[in-house]
Amino acid sequence: MSSKACKACHLLSDELSCPNCGQATSKNWSGMLTVLDPAQSELAQAMNIQKPGTYALKVR
């Protein structure tokens, strides 16, 4: 399981910087959303998610 979430786009990964946007990641996150088809997901659109993946709902 991924342990860090991007502070900008909320993508979950194990990296120190986000592989999606390059921003810093945080171990302090909660909630999880897996997006398979961002174009068909209302939650993905509300969170401005453009790529499939697993995202944190809240990042601190």
Secondary structure, DSSP 8 states (H G I E B T S, - for coil): ---EEETTT-BEESSSB-TTT--BEES-EEEEEEES-GGG-HHHHHTT--S-EEEEEEE-
